[in-house]
Amino acid sequence: MMEAISTDRHNFSEAKTAIKFNEQDLVDQMEVMTRLERSLGAQEIELEAIRESLKGKTEVYSIQIEEKQRELSPWSEKINAKQSAIDVAQSEYNFLKEKIDSTRKDLEQAEETIASLQETHRTKEQEILSSKNRINATKREIQQIDTKLKNYHRHQENLRSNLADARQRKDEAKGLLQSFQSRDIILNSLMKLKNSGRINGLHDRLGSLGVIDDKYDVAISTACPALNDIVVDTVEVGQTCIDYLRKNTLGRAKFILLDKLPVMNMHPIPTPDNVPRLFDLVRPKEDRFAPAFYSVLQNTLVAENLQQANKIAFGKTRWRVVTLNGQLIDKSGTMSGGGGKVIKGAMNSKFSSDVTPETVEKLEQERNHLEEQWKKFNEEFRSLESQLQEKKNELPSLELELSKLEMDSNTCVKRISDTEKRISDLRYVFKIDLINY
């Protein structure tokens, strides 16, 4: 339609120009006709004068001409009739020729139009295919990035957990090492004496010869002050240590003599509400240290809170009970607790002898490595999130572009169909005109 409108506008412009030139030509021709009419009048007068002068001379010939004209009159009528028929036929011929030329021109234009539309349609179909491929590729990228992000979420939890564990292990090891390095002067002096080979049978403070879960640190630290006692094999070893302390004025210390401990039944026993014994929660470094722990802990129980401790301690059988937050009830009925600071740190969850500066350094390197992984992981994670959002934002514009291309393609198909119908009609008309022609 836009091409037809453009053609009509062009024809209209040419018609206006032709009208303008024809109007001027009409004026010029009218002036020429006026001059010729004036000249005709003068020539007719002159002709009449000539006729008058020749009237006598041409009269005989005029009579003969009139007779011949009368003889030709029937043939003149026939000639005029034939000429009229020829004129009508010529007029019909010219009309059909113009119509055929016009139809041929319209047919050629329609064929050019359909060729152009078909080329446009092929181009649009290629663009549609390309657009669909881009959309499918974008959707696949979105799905791939989304899958990666889901995997990253799972990996993120594992990495976060591993990093937290590494930090905790490093902090615990560092704390144990510091605790081991900051033992009091008496124990340090005795351990130096042992390491020099001057004392055999000296082990360590009792609290360092076993471990317990951090959950029970406060409970055992409160219920068992004897964890700071030093464990030795025999009375002789203990006496040697005391003499050394006295001689060097290092102070006093309490010793647990393994060879003097009585034989005790350390097997598990039934307890109220099945609460644990502190002794059963301790893991001695060696089995031979178990009697030392039992000698100071006995059957002391651990309760979750004071309400449970009261219920257990004052039942049918009296028990020594300590709560997780350090409230102690003795068999005698006395209770201790409170204060601004709880007692803890008398026993660790790991053996201090297993922790060396090299161990702490290794754990710190492991933690630093995991922190670097965590940093890199978060950068990749944020990059993936940014890519995902970018692709999601890009998808609607691609789908809109595809919709426009499909509309353009459908319009082309409709115009091709209409043009094909027009070509069919024009060919039919052209065929009829040729037959008539």
Buried (B, 14 or more C-beta within 10 A) or exposed (E): EEEEEEEEEEEEEEEEEEEEEEEEEEEEEEEEEEEEEEEEEEEEEEEEEEEEEEEEEEEEEEEEEEEEEEEEEEEEEEEEEEEEEEEEEEEEEEEBEEBBEBBBEBBEBBBEBBEBBBEBBEBBBEBBEEBBEBBEEBEEBBEBBBEBBEEBEEBBEEBEEBBEEBBEBBBBBBBBBEBBEEBEEBBEBBBEBBEEEEBEBBBBBBBBBBBBEBEBBBBBBBBBEBBBBBBBBBEEBBEBBEEBBEEEEBEEBEBBBBEEEEEEEBEEEEBBEEBBBBBBBBEBBEEEBBBBBBBBBBBBBBBEEBEBBBBBBBEEEBBBBBBBEBBBBBBEEEBEBEEEEBBBEBBBBBBBEEBEEEBBEEBBEBBEEBEEBBEEBEEEBEEBEEBBEBBEEBBEEBBEBBEBBBEBBEBBBEBBEBBEEBBEBBBEBBEEBEEEE
